[in-house]
């Protein structure tokens, strides 16, 4: 099963960079061009310059975003912008954030995970990967041989034992570092207590972890395991109440709105008063086949006809455990029935943003999905199933730049 261990991280020296808030960033794959520009302007030492450097029209094979990242990394180490801890530690992270006007806290820790075979017994993956992102991360690793961002992992924690241990440590000690990212507050403790770390690593030695975020980076690390025997992870207990898994909603980009009469052939259609009532309805009960639909004029609740759903499940084109998922039903049954299959799609984990995209002309209809539970994701991944693309959004993302 999974083997993790403490390590001596490279971390920013506050005496040289000032407020840590100026040098951390979201993960590379959620940074858009505007945010990249903002992060560049925030500090000459912001981690974005390593994880997602700018590209320029006059780039050459000798001068690329990867070679510039390597030069910056070398200079930052030489100038002690980044300093290596002298004692191996697990890095406890307490992340405080907003969720629907409610303040939440998530507790996790950063460690190294040994890339041992057979990895399938230690690490469960639930997303398919693409060649282009893996090529990009491989080029960065070749130029700059370091784990710059942790892989976001989830671990089973019966009765919340590890969660309780880590929470008690945080309550009894002052944090080593603190930063803010947007409205989030992130506090970090370098835990060097060998006996405590031994308890945690031994407790996890009999379980497998689930990759929540970072599948491409994990596969690149695993492909290079002969040279680099471990990968940096950020691990969170399945029992943590601050661990949120959101659905990813769809915005159909083709012209024309869904035909209401065609929609009614799929099942029960009811007009909704507001978005909040739709979201509550989506998460009520356990039956599959519930969707919210917005056509730019009105919001609807769609509940698939049980007989139509049963016919779909009798001979689905994908494995039955996946066929029951809302995202599978939307793409395999609902959109094709409305002649919307094959249309361009936009994606967002924010339901309000999905409606705004339609209102702003970025799509003709928004489709709101209910979430997939963490337990369901773990169970499917443990049996080797790959979820459809854009099925889950683990929130919030772990910031980059806390440890390297």
Secondary structure, DSSP 8 states (H G I E B T S, - for coil): ---EE-B--EEE-HHHH--GGGT-B--GGG--HHHHHHHHHH-TT-THHHHS----TT-BTTBSHHHHHHHHHHHHHHTTSEEE-SS-BEEEEEEEEEETTEEEEEEEEEEEEE--SSGGGTEE--S---HHHHHHHHHHHHHS-S--S-EEEEE--GGGHHHHHHHHHHHHS--SEEEEETTEEEEEEEE--HHHHHHHHHHHTTS-EEEEE-HHHHHHHHHTTTT--EEEEEEEETT-TT-EEE--EEEE-SSS---HHHHHTTEEEEEES-HHHHHHHHHSSS-S-EEEEE-SS-EEEEEE-HHHHHHHHHS-SS-HHHHTSHHHHIIIIIHHHTT-TT--EEEES-HHHHHHHHHTTS-SEEEE-----HHHHHHHHHTT----TT--EEES---BSS--
